[in-house]
Amino acid sequence: MKSETAPAAAAEQPPPELLGDLISPISGGRVPRHVAIIMDGNGRWAAQRGLPRAAGHRAGTENIRRVIERFTDHGVQYLTLYAFSTENWSRPEREVRALIRLLRYFIKRELDNFRKNNVRLRMLGHMETLPEWLQRQVADAIEVTSSNTGLVLNICFSYGGRDDIVMAVRQAARDELGPDDITEEAISARLSTGGSPDPDLLIRTGGEFRISNFLLWQAAYAELYFTDAYWPDFGREDIDIALADYGRRKRKFGGLLPEDIEALRTR
């Protein structure tokens, strides 16, 4: 006997830009519009080779170019990389200094590639915590690439997801928003990622299963993908596998897909 309960209503179809329904020119499969990555495993990669942690971080920095190129090949439009968290300041001072130098090295080395490949650079996080000379270098790189129309590369440095939300709420208070004006849209617009779509796919390398205070608001409906590969080893094949896995997922955004509703009707 069929249930007399009315079938659940289908979730209102999100706009196409939220569905990650871009088509890869390489695989022909569905790929996300926005990919976010927790670049983990540099230290363990170095330890396996008997190298200092700084060598692992440098190898991880070298890998960023290859990753950008492969995601660009697939047509991904936004790539957000978690480079240094607000909590990472508690690491040994020597390691922190090495990571700051690597940011300088990365920007200096890659700026010409950004120009050539039409990549737009954005930096998310507390840039005021960086040395003044590096703040100037970062600002110059952002300005130089600001008119580029290809992949948007967000580098999160001195960034924390909780802090991002707090800063957005403080800005809403400064803007004197009334209680009824504090909406999801109002908060989203004031986050460091304002103007970018939320990530469709969040990848973490290095074998850990947590998101470590990364894009907590923005990743509410992101698909999560975890891999054992350490960040310096995360290459073209790993990216292809991650995107293929994403393409097989059914994104419901809290609702039901049409085929799920039809199955309820026929029970």
Buried (B, 14 or more C-beta within 10 A) or exposed (E): EEEEEEBEEBBEEEEEBBBBBBEBEEBEBBBBBBBBBBBBBBBBBBEEEEBBBBBBBBBBBBBBBEBBBBBBBBBBBBBBBBBBBBEBEEBEEEBBEBBBBBBBEBBEEBBEEBEEBEBBBBBBBBBEBBEEEBBEBBEEBBEBBEEBEEBBBBBBBBBBBEBBBEBBBEBBEEEEBEEEEBEEEBBBBBBBBEEBBBBBBBBBBBEEEEBBBBBBBBBEBBBEBBBEBBBBBBEEEBBBEBBBBBBEEEBEEEBBEEEBBEEBEEE
